[in-house]
Amino acid sequence: MLIGDNKNIRLLTVPVVSNATAWIYTTPTSHSQYHHVQHGGKEYEFRFVPTNEKFVENDVVYNFPFLLNKDLSPWEEANSYLWKLATEQGSLGKRIDEVKNKASALLEYKMFCEEQNIDYDDFSGRMQSQRPSYRYFSYLAKELCLPAKSVNKKTGIVYYFFDWLIHNRGLELNIDLVDTTKEAKIHFDTSTGSMSKTVKVRKQTMSVSSEPTPVEIGYVREDGEDLRPLNEYQTDLLLDRIGGSDFTVDERLIASLAIYTGMRKQSILTLRMKHLDQFVPRNLRADNTYKIKIGRGTGVDTKKGKIHSIYIEKALADDLKLYANSKVAQTRRNKFRLSFAKDFPDLEPIADEDMYLFLSANGNCHYMAKDDPRYFRVKTLPKGNVTTRLCKRLLACLPKEFPKDFHFHWLRATFALKLYGYLVKLVKKGVIHFGEILQRIQRRMGHSRIETTERYLKLFENVNETKLAQELYEAQLFDGYESEFKTKYESSSKIGDRSVALLRHGVPS
């Protein structure tokens, strides 16, 4: 591969740039402030006028990508373009991960040109195959064999970089030499109806099918992922293995929250200490659960910040409190405080109530919530890799017949299947009508679109009836659920008692 290890040397990150949109002057002006910089052993002075906060709020750029040439001098043209992107309206004071991705793509293009001994902006070749953009396109598609979407994205970044240089930096170049385009009208559906817009279609693109890939039998598609709910036997195997000494208490609790509530990993891993304060007798519902609101403004991240409620069974809530008060959890929170104070001395410490429930052995959060004061400052966001490691370790100790493509998000689909099976029983008992199942699953899963829930039901309705009954399992999992409908009936707690015992196994004091 032509892109060498020195890419890391040539892509720097400037942690914080304050007064990003300030006007800079070399002569005195009213309301100007002085600033001194050292360069090459000399001190330079310039003046700047900060932007009025009424017009620009939080006038700062975090983690700005800065590119270097092969001789380690600044790549001025690219950095100017990236700065323009980073300071656009709506970008200031926020994460600019997309700008960093574009910086990486531009550097890859330039390093390719250097390896080929061609100038990145020399488009004098009469034939397209002689021009750097076309040679790069061929390299990505035919030599690296990258997916079509990746090729189109990378070549598009190069095209719009040159388009900006032509219109903003006076580069004397016909943009058609970089790539030819034609206009096309696309149509799409929105919540308010059908719309259309005119877009540029570049020649240097690979065909991407607009048709979604078919979903395999036994799977359901949610958020672009194909999920397969575990059956009763597989779920029992997983609970049995994770209850062993090879797994930690917090790992068992993380998995159990997914199975018993349907929470996504970002929601589980951004639970805070304050949410445990809601586990008090006065908040205990008739169905023996605690109702917790999650989403925007609650401290718990959800998909697109959607606000909805999850229900945590009392036995699981008790285990969460027991773990939170353990010496292990307290030690991790102390490590978190020390690390936070050292790395971000200018930030207010996170209050005890806002501390993450689940932290790594080093005191780091597994997933950084959007309301975390460090969210815009850190270079790389933790995205819940603990769940990936957990699944790999589980697969290593589970029987061969356990699905080898299992991943954490399957546990959310497993919860939906258990809930569906339980609701079917209520229909048979006459407690609810069959038509209510769809809305109740949608509400519990927090689906924004009813079509997503309908895909789940289509899968579940084709599952063998005997797999849905699972009388003992669901009776404890949703113990008391039908009390919402003022109906009483007997339930067994055999499976539930065993799973709670697994959770309690090994909880440190």
N, C-alpha and C positions, 0 to 999 in steps of 0.2 A: 504494500500500500504506500502511495507516495506521500501521504500526510504523516510526517514523522513526529517523534516525541517532543520536538522543540516547539510544537504548537502551544504547549502549556507555558513556555517561556515568553511567547510572543502575544499572549492574551492575558493582560493584567486586569485587575479589578480595583477600582478606586472606591473605597468603602462608603464615603460620604462626600458629597459636593453641596455645600450650603450656598444660598443666594444664587440659585441656578439660573434665574432669568434676569439677574441684575445687569444694569448697563455699566460698562467699563470705560473709564476715561484715563487719559494720561495727563490731563490738565485739571486744575481745581474747578469744581462745580458746586452749586448749592446743594446742601444735604448729602454731600458725598462723604464716604468713609475711606480711610487709608488702609492699605494692605501691603505688607512687605513679603517678598519671596526671595529665597536664596537659589541661585543657579550658577553653576560654573565658578564658584568662589566669589561671586559678586551678588550684591543685594539690589533688588529692583523694587521700585515703588509704583503702585497704580492706585487709582481711586475708583470706587464703584458706588452706585446708587441702588440700594435695595428696592425691590418691587413692592408696591403698596399691598399690604395683606388683604385689603378689600378686593383686590383683583386676582391675586395669586395666593392661595392658602397652602401652607407647608411647602415653601419654595426650596425644595431639596431633592437631590437625586441620590439614590442609594445603589451601591454596587455597580457603578458605571463601568462597562467594558472598554478597555483602552488597548488598541492594537499597535504592534511594532513591526517595522520592516525587518528584512533579513539581517541588516546591520544593527538592529535593536534601536534604531531611531523611530520616532513616532510616525505612524502611517496617517498623515494629516488629513487626507481626503476622506478616508473611511471613518476616522474619529469624528470629523465634523458632521458626517451623515448620521452617525450613531447618536451624537449629541442632539441633533435635530429631533430624532425619534424619541429620545429620552425626555426631552423638555416639551413635548407636545402637550396640548391641553388634555388633561385626564391621566397623564403619566407621572406628574410630579408627586413626590412623597409616597409613591407606590412601588410595588415590585415591577421590575422591567425585565423579567425573564425572557420575553420574546425578543427584546433588543439584544440581550446576551446571545440568544440563539442565532440572530442575524449576524452578530459580530463573529461568531464561530464559523458560520457559513462563508462569510467574506474572506476570512483568513484562510480557510481551506482552498478557496478559489485562487487566492494570491500565491499560496504555497505550491499549488499545482502548476501555475504559470512559471514559477521559479524553477521547479523541477524540470520543466520542459524547455527552459531557457528562452522564454518568450515574455514580452512585456504585457502586463495584465490589461493595459489600455491601448494596445496597438491593434487596430482593426483595419489595417491597410491592405490586408490580403484580399485578392480579387475573388478567391473562392471561399465559400463559407467554411469549408473544412480547414482553412488556414487561420481562421479567426479564433481568438482564445475562448470566447463563450461557447462556440460550437464544439471546439475540441474538448472543453470541460464537460459539456453535455454528453458527448460520446463516451468519455472516460467514466462518468457516473453510471450511465446506462449499460454500456457494453463490457467494461472491465470490472467495475465494482459490482455490477448487477444489482444496484439498489432498487427497492420497490418504487413503483411509478410515482407515488405520492411524494416520496423523499426527493426523487430527481426533480420533480416539478417545483417543489418548494425551494430547493437549493438554487436552481437556475433562475427562478423568479426573484430571489433576493439579489442575485447579481444584476439582473435586468433593471430592477427599480433603483439600485445603487447608481448605475450609469445614467438612468433617466434623471435622477436628482443632480448628478454632477453636471449634466448638460444644461439644465434649467436654472441651477443655483450657483454653480461655480464656473460657468463659462467654458466648459469643456467643448472644444470644437469637434463634434462627432455626430454623425447621423445615427440616431438610435436604431434605425432599421438594420444597421450593420451588426449591432449587438444581437438583435432578434427581431423578426417581423411579427406584426400583430394584425388582428382583424377584430372588428366589433361584433358582439353577439348579444342577443337578448335572452336572459334566463328567466324562468318563471318559478315561483315557489309559493308555498302556502304558509300563512301566518294565522295567529289566533283571531285576527280580524278579517281574514279572507285571503284571496289570491293576490299576489303582487309580482312585479317584474322589474328588472333593472338591466342596464346595458353594461357589459364588461368587456375588457380586453382579453383576447385569446391569443397566447403566444404560440409560435411555431415549435419552439424547443420544449415540448411537453410530451409526456407519454400518456397513452390512453388509460383512463381510470374508469372502471365500470361503476355506474351509479346504482346498479342493482345490488342489494345486500346479499351476502353469502347465505346459503340456506342453513337453517338451524337443525342440528342433528336431532334425531328422535330421542326423547328423554331429557332434552335441555330446554331452557327458556332464556331469551335474550333480554338483558337489562343493562342500561348504561354502556352498550356496546360489547358487553361480555356475555358469553354463553354459560349459563349456570345450570348445574344439575343437582337437584335436592337429594340428600342422602336418604336411604330408606331406614326403617327402624333398626335392622341388623347392623348397618354401617354406622349409624349414629351411636348405637350401644358400643360398638368396637372403638370408636373414637373416644367416647367418654371414658371407657375402661383404660385405654392407653394413656390418655392425658391425666388420668388420676394416679398414675404411677410416680415413682420417685425420680424418674428421668425428667420430669417437667415441674416447673416452679408454680407456686400458688397464683401469681399474677397471670401466667400463661393460661392456667385453667380458668381463671375468672374472665379473661379476655375472650376465650373461646365460648364460654358459657353465656356471656352477654349476647354474642352473635346468635347462638342457637335458641336462646329463650326469649329474645326481644326482637331479633331481626335487624339490629343496628349495624350500620356500615362501620368499617374500621376507623374512619376519621371521627365518627361520633363516639365510639368506645374509647379511643385513645385521647380524646379531649375532654372526657369527664373530669370535673374538678371536685375538690374537697367539699365545696359548698353544696353540691348536689346531694351528698350523703346526709347533709343536715335535714333534708326533707324526709328521711326515713325515721319518722316518729309516729307514735300511735295515732295521733289525731289525723294524720294524712293517709292512714291505711284504709284502702277501699274495701267494699263489701266482698270483692273477689280475691282478697288477700294479696293485692298488689299495690305498689306505689306508682302514681302517675307523675312522670317527669317531662317537662317541656324542654325540647331541644331545638336548636336552630339559631338564626340571627338574634343577637342580643342576650343569649343565654350562656355563652361561653363554650357551648358544644357545637362543633362544626357539623353541618349537614350538607347534602348536595345542593349547591346554589343557595345556601343559607335558608332553605325552606324550613318553616316552623311547623313542627308537629309534635305529637306526644308518644312516649314509649312507656311500657308498663313493666315494672320489675317486680317479680314475685318476692315475697317477704324473706324466704329462706336465702335467696341469692343476695338480696339487699343486706341481710345480716352478715353474710360472708364478705361482702364488699367493705362493710364497716370494720369487721374484724381484721381484714388485711390492712386497711388504711391506718389502723392504730397499732399495727405490729412494728417491732423494732426495725425490720427490714425496710418497710415503707418510710418510716421516720428518718432512717439513715439516708435514704435516697433523696428525700426532700431537703435534708441539710446539705447534701452535696450539690443539689440544684441551686440552693441559695448562694453558696460560696462561688460556684461557677458563674452565676448570673452577675454577682457583684464584681467579680474580677474582669469579665469580658465586656460588661456594659455598665461601667461606673456612673455614667451620666443618666441612666434610666432609674426611675423609681422601682424599688424592689416589688416583686409580685406579692400581693397580699396572701396570707395563709389560706384564705377561703378560695382563692383563685389558683392554688397550686394544683398541678395535674395529679390525678389519682394514680395513673400508671407512669412510672419513670424507669429508665434503664438502671443497671447496676452502677453506672457512672454518674447517675443523676441527670441524665438528659431526657427530654421529652421524646416520645416515639413519633409523635405527629404534632406539628406546631399549629395551634389554632390561629385563625385570622385576627383575633383580638389580642394576641400576644404582643406586647410592646416591641419585641425583637423581630416581628414578622417581616418588616421591610428592611431590616438591617442585616440579617444573616445571608451569607452567600448562597448556601444550599439549604433548602427546607427539608427537615425530616418528614418522610411521607409514609410512615408505618411499615417499614421493612421488617419489623418484629413479627408481623403476621406471616410474611413470606418464609422467614426462617422457621417459624413454628410449624407451618405446613410441611416443609421439607423434613423436619425431624419426625413429624408424625408419620409421614409416608415411609420413612426408613424403618419404623418399628411396627407398622400395620401389616396384616396378611397380604399376600400377593393378589387376592381377589378384590382388594380395596381399590377404587378407581385411581389410576396413577396420575391423571390430570387434575386431581382435586386441588382446589385452592380456597383461600379463606372466605371469599365471597359466596361460595356454595352454602355456607352455614346460614346465610340470610335466606336463600331459597329453601333451605331445610325448615327454617322457622315457618315460612309461608305454607309449606306442605302440611306441617303439623297443625297449623291454624285452620287450614282448609278442611282437613280431616275431622277436626273437632266441630267445626261449624256444620259439616254434613250430618254429624250425629244430632246436633240440635234441631236440624231440619226434620230428621226422622222422628224426633220426639215431639215435634210440633211447637217447639219453643220459638223458632224464627221461620221466616219464609225463605225459600231457596234464592229468591231475587235479592235478598239482603246480603248474601255472601260476598258479592263483588265489592260493594261499598265498604263492608267491614274490613276486608283484606286490604283494600286501597288505603283506608285510614290507618290501619296498623303498620303498613309498610311505608307510608309516607309518599306514595306515588303521586306525582303531579298530573300524570296523564292516565286516564282510565284504560287506555289501550295497553299500557304496560301490565296492569292487573289482569286484563282479559287474556293476555298471553300466558300468564301464570295459570289461570283457570283452565285454559285450553289444554295445557299440559296435564294438570291434575286430574281433569275429567277422564283422561285416557289411562290413568294409573289404575292397576288392578285394585278392585274393591277391597280385597283383603289387606292391602298395604295401607289403605286409608283408615281402616277401622282403628287398629292399634289402641284398643280400649284402655288398657292400663297406662300406656304412655301418655296419651293426651289428657286423660282424666286428671293426672297430677300436673302436667305442664300448664294446663289452663284451669287449674282447680278453682272452682267458684265462678268461672266466667259467666255461666248462665244465670248467676244471681242478679245480673244486670236486668234480666228479663223476669225477675220475681218467680223463678221456678226452681224447685229443689229436686235433687236426685242424688243417688249414691255415687261415690267415686272411690277409686283405689289409689294408693300412693306408693305402690311397690317400686315402680321404676323411679319415681321422683325422689323417694327416700334414698335410693341407692345413689342417684346423681348428686344429691346434696351432700351425702357422706363423702363422695369423691372430692367435692369441693372443699370440705372441711379438712380432708386429709393433709397433714403437713403444714397447716397455717401457723406461721411463727408467732410466738407470744411477744 
